[in-house]
Amino acid sequence: MNKVVRNIQLVAVVFILVGTVLAFGFEINEMYKAHRVTLADLLLMFIYIEVIGMIGVFWESKTIRITYPLLIAITALARLIILQDKDSASVNLIYQGASILLLAVAVFILKMRYSKKLGMDKRSEGEEA
């Protein structure tokens, strides 16, 4: 049963990779047709690169490190803040900034939970959830 689940995970990761590469290609095609590269395009491409990097780490380690999706979420929220309309409600900026702070604290806690500075032993490689 464990092997079946593992194969399903690998197939799903391949679909995610193909979808991400296609989206990346479509984005490049749109920039080429428009003869223009905007900040929104570049920031979106960074998100695609992060997703591809996360897939690469998953493929090598066969585990998903929870910090990668959190970092992608931080990047996506930062993109939203950078690109949002100047006339939008200022309370939205506060909520989005607080969300980034909360995600950053979560990443910090996840990175520090097995730190020697805290007196905890690090788990074996690839065991991070």
DSSP file (Angstrom, degrees, kcal/mol; ACC not computed):
  #  RESIDUE AA STRUCTURE BP1 BP2  ACC     N-H-->O    O-->H-N    N-H-->O    O-->H-N    TCO  KAPPA ALPHA  PHI   PSI    X-CA   Y-CA   Z-CA
    1    1 A M     >        0   0    0      0, 0.0     4,-2.2     0, 0.0     5,-0.2   0.000 360.0 360.0 360.0 -39.1    0.0    0.0    0.0
    2    2 A N  H  >  +     0   0    0      1,-0.2     4,-2.2     2,-0.2     5,-0.1   0.869 360.0  52.0 -62.3 -36.7    2.9    2.4    0.8
    3    3 A K  H  > S+     0   0    0      2,-0.2     4,-2.3     1,-0.2    -1,-0.2   0.863 107.4  52.6 -68.1 -35.8    4.3    1.9   -2.6
    4    4 A V  H  > S+     0   0    0      2,-0.2     4,-2.3     1,-0.2    -2,-0.2   0.932 110.4  47.1 -64.4 -45.9    1.0    2.7   -4.3
    5    5 A V  H  X S+     0   0    0     -4,-2.2     4,-2.4     1,-0.2    -2,-0.2   0.910 111.5  51.7 -61.7 -42.2    0.7    5.9   -2.3
    6    6 A R  H  X S+     0   0    0     -4,-2.2     4,-2.3     1,-0.2    -1,-0.2   0.904 109.6  49.0 -62.2 -42.4    4.3    6.8   -3.2
    7    7 A N  H  X S+     0   0    0     -4,-2.3     4,-2.4     2,-0.2    -1,-0.2   0.882 109.6  52.1 -65.8 -38.0    3.6    6.2   -6.9
    8    8 A I  H  X S+     0   0    0     -4,-2.3     4,-2.5     2,-0.2    -2,-0.2   0.915 109.4  50.5 -62.7 -42.4    0.5    8.4   -6.7
    9    9 A Q  H  X S+     0   0    0     -4,-2.4     4,-2.5     1,-0.2    -2,-0.2   0.924 110.3  49.1 -60.3 -44.8    2.7   11.1   -5.2
   10   10 A L  H  X S+     0   0    0     -4,-2.3     4,-2.0     2,-0.2    -2,-0.2   0.897 111.3  48.8 -64.5 -40.4    5.3   10.8   -7.9
   11   11 A V  H  X S+     0   0    0     -4,-2.4     4,-2.2     2,-0.2    -1,-0.2   0.919 111.6  50.0 -64.2 -42.9    2.6   11.0  -10.7
   12   12 A A  H  X S+     0   0    0     -4,-2.5     4,-2.3     1,-0.2    -2,-0.2   0.899 109.5  51.1 -62.1 -40.7    1.1   14.1   -9.0
   13   13 A V  H  X S+     0   0    0     -4,-2.5     4,-2.6     2,-0.2    -1,-0.2   0.881 107.8  52.8 -65.4 -37.6    4.5   15.8   -8.8
   14   14 A V  H  X S+     0   0    0     -4,-2.0     4,-2.8     2,-0.2    -1,-0.2   0.920 109.5  49.1 -63.4 -42.6    5.1   15.1  -12.5
   15   15 A F  H  X S+     0   0    0     -4,-2.2     4,-2.7     2,-0.2    -2,-0.2   0.912 111.7  49.0 -61.9 -42.3    1.7   16.8  -13.3
   16   16 A I  H  X S+     0   0    0     -4,-2.3     4,-2.4     2,-0.2    -2,-0.2   0.915 112.4  48.5 -63.2 -42.6    2.6   19.7  -11.1
   17   17 A L  H  X S+     0   0    0     -4,-2.6     4,-2.8     2,-0.2     5,-0.2   0.937 112.6  47.1 -63.1 -47.2    6.0   20.0  -12.8
   18   18 A V  H  X S+     0   0    0     -4,-2.8     4,-2.6     1,-0.2    -2,-0.2   0.926 113.6  48.8 -61.7 -44.6    4.5   19.8  -16.3
   19   19 A G  H  X S+     0   0    0     -4,-2.7     4,-2.5    -5,-0.2    -1,-0.2   0.895 112.7  47.8 -61.8 -40.5    1.9   22.4  -15.4
   20   20 A T  H  X S+     0   0    0     -4,-2.4     4,-2.5     2,-0.2    -2,-0.2   0.919 112.5  47.7 -67.6 -43.8    4.4   24.7  -13.9
   21   21 A V  H  X S+     0   0    0     -4,-2.8     4,-2.5     2,-0.2    -2,-0.2   0.903 113.0  49.4 -64.7 -40.2    6.8   24.4  -16.9
   22   22 A L  H  X S+     0   0    0     -4,-2.6     4,-2.9    -5,-0.2    -2,-0.2   0.932 111.6  48.1 -63.1 -45.3    3.8   25.0  -19.3
   23   23 A A  H  X S+     0   0    0     -4,-2.5     4,-2.3     2,-0.2    -2,-0.2   0.904 111.3  51.0 -61.4 -41.0    2.7   28.1  -17.3
   24   24 A F  H  X S+     0   0    0     -4,-2.5     4,-2.1     2,-0.2    -1,-0.2   0.922 112.1  47.1 -60.5 -45.0    6.3   29.4  -17.3
   25   25 A G  H  X S+     0   0    0     -4,-2.5     4,-2.5     2,-0.2    -2,-0.2   0.901 110.8  51.0 -64.5 -42.1    6.5   28.9  -21.1
   26   26 A F  H  X S+     0   0    0     -4,-2.9     4,-2.5     2,-0.2    -1,-0.2   0.894 109.2  52.0 -62.1 -39.3    3.1   30.6  -21.7
   27   27 A E  H  X S+     0   0    0     -4,-2.3     4,-2.1     2,-0.2    -2,-0.2   0.916 110.3  47.4 -63.8 -43.5    4.3   33.5  -19.6
   28   28 A I  H  X S+     0   0    0     -4,-2.1     4,-2.3     1,-0.2    -2,-0.2   0.905 111.5  51.9 -63.7 -40.8    7.4   33.8  -21.7
   29   29 A N  H  X S+     0   0    0     -4,-2.5     4,-2.7     2,-0.2    -2,-0.2   0.909 108.9  50.0 -61.8 -43.0    5.3   33.6  -24.9
   30   30 A E  H  X S+     0   0    0     -4,-2.5     4,-2.2     1,-0.2    -1,-0.2   0.897 110.9  49.3 -63.5 -40.3    3.0   36.4  -23.7
   31   31 A M  H  X>S+     0   0    0     -4,-2.1     5,-1.5     2,-0.2     4,-1.0   0.902 111.8  49.3 -65.0 -39.5    6.0   38.6  -22.9
   32   32 A Y  H  <5S+     0   0    0     -4,-2.3     3,-0.4     2,-0.2    -2,-0.2   0.925 112.1  47.2 -65.2 -45.1    7.4   37.9  -26.3
   33   33 A K  H  <5S+     0   0    0     -4,-2.7    -1,-0.2     1,-0.2    -2,-0.2   0.868 116.0  44.8 -65.5 -35.7    4.1   38.7  -28.1
   34   34 A A  H  <5S-     0   0    0     -4,-2.2    -1,-0.2     2,-0.2    -2,-0.2   0.622  98.9-138.4 -82.0 -12.7    3.7   41.9  -26.1
   35   35 A H  T  <5S+     0   0    0     -4,-1.0     2,-0.3    -3,-0.4    -3,-0.2   0.870  71.4 100.1  54.3  38.1    7.3   42.9  -26.6
   36   36 A R      < -     0   0    0     -5,-1.5     2,-0.5    -6,-0.2    -2,-0.2  -0.988  58.1-157.2-154.8 139.8    7.3   44.0  -23.0
   37   37 A V        -     0   0    0     -2,-0.3     2,-0.2    -3,-0.1    -6,-0.0  -0.981  20.3-168.4-119.9 120.8    8.4   42.6  -19.6
   38   38 A T     >  -     0   0    0     -2,-0.5     4,-2.0     1,-0.1     5,-0.2  -0.607  36.3-110.9-104.6 166.8    6.6   43.9  -16.6
   39   39 A L  H  > S+     0   0    0      1,-0.2     4,-2.6    -2,-0.2     5,-0.2   0.876 119.3  57.5 -61.1 -37.8    7.4   43.6  -12.9
   40   40 A A  H  > S+     0   0    0      1,-0.2     4,-2.2     2,-0.2    -1,-0.2   0.905 105.7  50.3 -60.1 -41.4    4.3   41.4  -12.5
   41   41 A D  H  > S+     0   0    0      2,-0.2     4,-2.1     1,-0.2    -1,-0.2   0.932 111.7  47.0 -62.0 -46.4    5.7   39.0  -15.1
   42   42 A L  H  X S+     0   0    0     -4,-2.0     4,-1.7     1,-0.2    -2,-0.2   0.909 112.5  48.6 -64.5 -42.8    9.1   38.8  -13.4
   43   43 A L  H  X S+     0   0    0     -4,-2.6     4,-1.5     1,-0.2    -1,-0.2   0.883 111.0  51.0 -66.6 -37.2    7.6   38.2  -10.0
   44   44 A L  H  X S+     0   0    0     -4,-2.2     4,-2.0    -5,-0.2    -1,-0.2   0.886 107.7  53.2 -65.6 -37.7    5.3   35.5  -11.3
   45   45 A M  H  X S+     0   0    0     -4,-2.1     4,-2.4     1,-0.2    -1,-0.2   0.849 103.9  56.6 -67.0 -32.8    8.3   33.8  -12.9
   46   46 A F  H  X S+     0   0    0     -4,-1.7     4,-2.2     2,-0.2    -1,-0.2   0.893 105.9  50.9 -62.5 -38.7   10.1   33.8   -9.6
   47   47 A I  H  X S+     0   0    0     -4,-1.5     4,-2.2     2,-0.2    -2,-0.2   0.921 109.2  50.4 -64.9 -42.7    7.1   31.9   -8.1
   48   48 A Y  H  X S+     0   0    0     -4,-2.0     4,-2.5     1,-0.2    -2,-0.2   0.918 109.9  50.7 -59.2 -43.0    7.3   29.4  -10.9
   49   49 A I  H  X S+     0   0    0     -4,-2.4     4,-2.4     1,-0.2    -1,-0.2   0.892 109.0  51.3 -63.4 -39.4   11.0   28.9  -10.3
   50   50 A E  H  X S+     0   0    0     -4,-2.2     4,-2.4     2,-0.2    -1,-0.2   0.900 109.8  49.6 -64.7 -39.8   10.3   28.4   -6.6
   51   51 A V  H  X S+     0   0    0     -4,-2.2     4,-2.2     2,-0.2    -2,-0.2   0.924 111.3  49.0 -64.3 -43.5    7.7   25.7   -7.4
   52   52 A I  H  X S+     0   0    0     -4,-2.5     4,-2.2     1,-0.2    -2,-0.2   0.903 111.1  50.8 -62.7 -40.1   10.1   24.0   -9.7
   53   53 A G  H  X S+     0   0    0     -4,-2.4     4,-2.2     2,-0.2    -1,-0.2   0.897 108.5  51.4 -62.6 -40.8   12.8   24.1   -7.0
   54   54 A M  H  X S+     0   0    0     -4,-2.4     4,-2.3     1,-0.2    -2,-0.2   0.894 109.5  50.2 -63.5 -39.4   10.4   22.6   -4.5
   55   55 A I  H  X S+     0   0    0     -4,-2.2     4,-2.8     2,-0.2    -2,-0.2   0.906 108.7  52.7 -64.8 -40.8    9.7   19.8   -6.9
   56   56 A G  H  X S+     0   0    0     -4,-2.2     4,-1.9     2,-0.2    -2,-0.2   0.910 110.0  47.3 -60.9 -42.8   13.4   19.2   -7.4
   57   57 A V  H  X S+     0   0    0     -4,-2.2     4,-2.7     1,-0.2     6,-0.4   0.907 112.6  49.9 -65.2 -41.4   13.9   18.9   -3.6
   58   58 A F  H  X S+     0   0    0     -4,-2.3     4,-2.6     1,-0.2    -2,-0.2   0.921 109.2  51.8 -62.0 -43.5   10.9   16.6   -3.3
   59   59 A W  H  < S+     0   0    0     -4,-2.8    -1,-0.2     1,-0.2    -2,-0.2   0.875 116.2  39.9 -63.5 -37.7   12.2   14.4   -6.2
   60   60 A E  H  < S+     0   0    0     -4,-1.9    -2,-0.2    -5,-0.2    -1,-0.2   0.910 128.1  29.1 -77.8 -43.3   15.7   14.0   -4.5
   61   61 A S  H  < S-     0   0    0     -4,-2.7    -2,-0.2     2,-0.2    -3,-0.2   0.635  91.0-136.7 -95.5 -14.5   14.7   13.6   -0.9
   62   62 A K  S  < S+     0   0    0     -4,-2.6     2,-0.3    -5,-0.3    -4,-0.1   0.712  74.9  93.9  61.9  21.8   11.2   12.0   -1.4
   63   63 A T  S    S-     0   0    0     -6,-0.4     2,-0.7    -5,-0.2    -2,-0.2  -0.971  74.0-127.9-136.7 154.8    9.9   14.3    1.3
   64   64 A I        -     0   0    0     -2,-0.3     2,-0.6    -3,-0.1    -9,-0.1  -0.915  19.1-146.4-103.4 118.0    8.1   17.7    1.2
   65   65 A R    >   -     0   0    0     -2,-0.7     3,-1.6   -11,-0.2    64,-0.1  -0.752   9.6-142.9 -84.1 122.2    9.7   20.2    3.5
   66   66 A I  T 3> S+     0   0    0     -2,-0.6     4,-1.3     1,-0.3    -1,-0.1   0.700  92.7  70.9 -62.3 -20.4    7.0   22.4    4.8
   67   67 A T  H 3> S+     0   0    0      1,-0.2     4,-2.5     2,-0.2    -1,-0.3   0.834  88.6  62.6 -68.2 -30.3    9.2   25.5    4.6
   68   68 A Y  H <> S+     0   0    0     -3,-1.6     4,-2.3     2,-0.2     5,-0.2   0.947 103.8  44.7 -64.1 -49.5    9.1   25.6    0.8
   69   69 A P  H  > S+     0   0    0      0, 0.0     4,-2.2     0, 0.0    -1,-0.2   0.874 113.3  53.3 -61.6 -32.8    5.4   26.1    0.4
   70   70 A L  H  X S+     0   0    0     -4,-1.3     4,-2.2     2,-0.2    -2,-0.2   0.912 108.9  48.0 -66.4 -40.9    5.6   28.7    3.2
   71   71 A L  H  X S+     0   0    0     -4,-2.5     4,-2.2     2,-0.2    -1,-0.2   0.874 110.8  51.5 -66.2 -36.6    8.3   30.6    1.3
   72   72 A I  H  X S+     0   0    0     -4,-2.3     4,-2.5     2,-0.2    -1,-0.2   0.897 109.0  51.1 -65.5 -39.5    6.3   30.4   -1.9
   73   73 A A  H  X S+     0   0    0     -4,-2.2     4,-2.5     2,-0.2    -2,-0.2   0.900 108.6  51.3 -64.0 -40.4    3.3   31.9    0.0
   74   74 A I  H  X S+     0   0    0     -4,-2.2     4,-2.5     2,-0.2    -2,-0.2   0.925 111.1  48.3 -61.4 -44.1    5.5   34.7    1.3
   75   75 A T  H  X S+     0   0    0     -4,-2.2     4,-2.3     2,-0.2    -2,-0.2   0.909 111.5  49.9 -62.4 -42.4    6.7   35.5   -2.2
   76   76 A A  H  X S+     0   0    0     -4,-2.5     4,-2.2     2,-0.2    -2,-0.2   0.904 111.9  47.6 -65.0 -41.3    3.1   35.4   -3.6
   77   77 A L  H  X S+     0   0    0     -4,-2.5     4,-2.5     2,-0.2    -1,-0.2   0.899 110.9  51.3 -66.7 -39.4    1.9   37.8   -0.8
   78   78 A A  H  X S+     0   0    0     -4,-2.5     4,-2.6     2,-0.2    -2,-0.2   0.905 109.6  50.9 -62.8 -40.1    4.9   40.1   -1.5
   79   79 A R  H  X S+     0   0    0     -4,-2.3     4,-2.3     2,-0.2    -2,-0.2   0.914 109.3  51.0 -61.5 -43.0    4.0   40.1   -5.2
   80   80 A L  H  X S+     0   0    0     -4,-2.2     4,-1.1     1,-0.2    -2,-0.2   0.917 111.5  47.1 -61.0 -44.2    0.4   40.9   -4.3
   81   81 A I  H  < S+     0   0    0     -4,-2.5     3,-0.4     1,-0.2    -2,-0.2   0.925 113.2  48.3 -64.3 -44.6    1.5   43.9   -2.1
   82   82 A I  H  < S+     0   0    0     -4,-2.6    -1,-0.2     1,-0.2    -2,-0.2   0.880 119.3  37.9 -63.6 -38.5    3.9   45.2   -4.7
   83   83 A L  H  < S+     0   0    0     -4,-2.3    -1,-0.2    -5,-0.2    -2,-0.2   0.498  87.9 116.5 -95.9  -4.4    1.3   45.0   -7.5
   84   84 A Q  S  < S-     0   0    0     -4,-1.1     2,-0.1    -3,-0.4    -3,-0.0  -0.261  75.4 -93.1 -69.9 156.5   -1.8   46.1   -5.8
   85   85 A D    >   -     0   0    0      1,-0.1     3,-1.6     2,-0.1    -1,-0.1  -0.357  24.9-130.6 -66.5 141.4   -3.6   49.2   -6.8
   86   86 A K  T 3  S+     0   0    0      1,-0.3    -1,-0.1    -3,-0.1    -2,-0.1   0.700 106.2  59.9 -67.7 -18.4   -2.7   52.3   -4.8
   87   87 A D  T 3  S+     0   0    0      2,-0.1    -1,-0.3     3,-0.0     3,-0.1   0.436  80.3 113.8 -89.4   0.3   -6.4   53.1   -4.3
   88   88 A S  S <  S-     0   0    0     -3,-1.6     5,-0.1     1,-0.1     2,-0.0  -0.292  83.8 -79.2 -71.5 159.6   -7.0   49.8   -2.4
   89   89 A A    >>  -     0   0    0      1,-0.2     3,-1.1     2,-0.1     4,-0.8  -0.311  32.4-137.8 -61.8 134.7   -8.0   49.9    1.3
   90   90 A S  H 3> S+     0   0    0      1,-0.3     4,-1.5     2,-0.2     3,-0.2   0.763 100.8  68.0 -67.4 -23.6   -5.0   50.4    3.5
   91   91 A V  H 3> S+     0   0    0      1,-0.2     4,-2.4     2,-0.2    -1,-0.3   0.830  93.2  59.8 -65.1 -29.5   -6.3   47.8    5.9
   92   92 A N  H <> S+     0   0    0     -3,-1.1     4,-2.8     1,-0.2    -1,-0.2   0.897 102.1  52.3 -63.3 -39.4   -5.6   45.2    3.2
   93   93 A L  H  X S+     0   0    0     -4,-0.8     4,-2.6    -3,-0.2    -1,-0.2   0.886 109.0  50.1 -63.1 -38.9   -1.9   46.1    3.3
   94   94 A I  H  X S+     0   0    0     -4,-1.5     4,-2.6     2,-0.2    -2,-0.2   0.931 112.1  47.1 -64.9 -45.5   -1.9   45.7    7.0
   95   95 A Y  H  X S+     0   0    0     -4,-2.4     4,-2.1     2,-0.2    -2,-0.2   0.919 114.4  46.7 -62.3 -43.8   -3.5   42.2    6.7
   96   96 A Q  H  X S+     0   0    0     -4,-2.8     4,-2.1     2,-0.2    -2,-0.2   0.904 113.1  48.6 -67.4 -40.7   -1.2   41.2    4.0
   97   97 A G  H  X S+     0   0    0     -4,-2.6     4,-2.4    -5,-0.2    -1,-0.2   0.903 111.4  50.2 -64.0 -40.8    1.9   42.4    5.9
   98   98 A A  H  X S+     0   0    0     -4,-2.6     4,-2.6     1,-0.2    -2,-0.2   0.868 108.4  53.7 -64.7 -35.9    0.7   40.6    9.0
   99   99 A S  H  X S+     0   0    0     -4,-2.1     4,-2.5     2,-0.2    -2,-0.2   0.912 108.7  48.2 -64.4 -42.0    0.3   37.5    6.9
  100  100 A I  H  X S+     0   0    0     -4,-2.1     4,-2.6     2,-0.2    -2,-0.2   0.922 112.1  49.7 -63.3 -43.2    3.9   37.7    5.7
  101  101 A L  H  X S+     0   0    0     -4,-2.4     4,-2.4     2,-0.2    -2,-0.2   0.920 111.0  49.3 -61.5 -44.1    5.1   38.3    9.2
  102  102 A L  H  X S+     0   0    0     -4,-2.6     4,-2.1     1,-0.2    -1,-0.2   0.915 113.0  46.7 -62.0 -44.1    3.1   35.2   10.5
  103  103 A L  H  X S+     0   0    0     -4,-2.5     4,-2.4     2,-0.2    -1,-0.2   0.891 111.4  51.9 -65.3 -39.2    4.5   33.0    7.7
  104  104 A A  H  X S+     0   0    0     -4,-2.6     4,-2.4     2,-0.2    -2,-0.2   0.897 109.5  49.5 -64.9 -39.6    8.0   34.3    8.3
  105  105 A V  H  X S+     0   0    0     -4,-2.4     4,-2.7     2,-0.2    -1,-0.2   0.903 110.0  51.8 -64.2 -40.5    7.7   33.5   12.0
  106  106 A A  H  X S+     0   0    0     -4,-2.1     4,-2.5     2,-0.2    -2,-0.2   0.915 110.3  47.9 -62.3 -42.9    6.4   30.0   11.1
  107  107 A V  H  X S+     0   0    0     -4,-2.4     4,-2.4     2,-0.2    -2,-0.2   0.922 111.8  50.7 -63.1 -43.2    9.4   29.4    8.8
  108  108 A F  H  X S+     0   0    0     -4,-2.4     4,-2.2     2,-0.2    -2,-0.2   0.926 111.2  47.6 -60.3 -45.7   11.8   30.6   11.6
  109  109 A I  H  X S+     0   0    0     -4,-2.7     4,-1.4     1,-0.2    -1,-0.2   0.920 112.3  49.6 -62.6 -43.8   10.2   28.3   14.1
  110  110 A L  H  < S+     0   0    0     -4,-2.5     4,-0.3     1,-0.2    -1,-0.2   0.885 114.0  45.5 -63.3 -37.9   10.4   25.4   11.7
  111  111 A K  H  < S+     0   0    0     -4,-2.4     3,-0.4     1,-0.2    -1,-0.2   0.842 118.5  42.0 -72.8 -32.8   14.1   26.1   11.0
  112  112 A M  H >< S+     0   0    0     -4,-2.2     3,-2.1    -5,-0.2     6,-0.2   0.564  85.9  93.0 -92.0  -9.6   15.0   26.6   14.7
  113  113 A R  T 3< S+     0   0    0     -4,-1.4    -1,-0.2     1,-0.3    -2,-0.1   0.763  99.3  30.7 -62.6 -24.8   13.0   23.7   16.2
  114  114 A Y  T 3  S+     0   0    0     -3,-0.4    -1,-0.3    -4,-0.3     2,-0.2  -0.008  91.2 137.2-118.7  28.6   16.0   21.4   16.0
  115  115 A S    X > -     0   0    0     -3,-2.1     5,-1.7     1,-0.1     3,-0.9  -0.466  59.2-133.7 -76.1 145.4   18.7   24.0   16.4
  116  116 A K  G > 5S+     0   0    0      1,-0.2     3,-1.3     3,-0.2    -1,-0.1   0.789 105.7  67.6 -65.9 -27.0   21.7   23.3   18.6
  117  117 A K  G 3 5S+     0   0    0      1,-0.3    -1,-0.2     2,-0.1    -5,-0.0   0.797 101.2  47.3 -63.0 -28.0   21.1   26.8   20.1
  118  118 A L  G < 5S-     0   0    0     -3,-0.9    -1,-0.3    -6,-0.2    -2,-0.2   0.440 118.8-112.5 -92.6  -0.7   17.9   25.5   21.6
  119  119 A G  T < 5S+     0   0    0     -3,-1.3     2,-0.3     1,-0.3    -3,-0.2   0.688  75.8 127.0  79.6  18.6   19.5   22.4   23.0
  120  120 A M      < -     0   0    0     -5,-1.7    -1,-0.3     0, 0.0     2,-0.2  -0.838  59.4-119.8-109.2 147.5   17.7   20.0   20.7
  121  121 A D        -     0   0    0     -2,-0.3     2,-0.3    -3,-0.1    -6,-0.1  -0.590  29.2-114.1 -83.0 145.9   19.3   17.4   18.4
  122  122 A K        -     0   0    0     -2,-0.2     3,-0.1     1,-0.1    -1,-0.1  -0.590  30.8-120.5 -78.0 138.1   18.7   17.6   14.7
  123  123 A R        -     0   0    0     -2,-0.3     3,-0.1     1,-0.2     5,-0.1  -0.244  43.6 -77.0 -70.2 167.2   16.7   14.8   13.2
  124  124 A S    >   -     0   0    0      1,-0.1     3,-1.7     3,-0.1     4,-0.2  -0.262  65.5 -78.1 -64.4 155.3   18.2   12.7   10.5
  125  125 A E  T 3  S+     0   0    0      1,-0.3    -1,-0.1     2,-0.1    -3,-0.0  -0.195 115.7  17.0 -56.5 140.4   18.4   14.1    7.0
  126  126 A G  T 3  S+     0   0    0     -3,-0.1    -1,-0.3     1,-0.1    -2,-0.1   0.493  95.6 104.2  78.7   3.1   15.2   14.1    5.0
  127  127 A E    <   +     0   0    0     -3,-1.7    -2,-0.1    -4,-0.1     2,-0.1   0.579  44.9 114.4 -93.6  -9.5   13.1   13.6    8.0
  128  128 A E              0   0    0     -4,-0.2   -64,-0.0     1,-0.2    -3,-0.0  -0.395 360.0 360.0 -64.4 133.6   11.8   17.1    8.2
  129  129 A A              0   0    0    -64,-0.1    -1,-0.2    -2,-0.1   -65,-0.1   0.443 360.0 360.0 -90.0 360.0    8.1   17.3    7.6
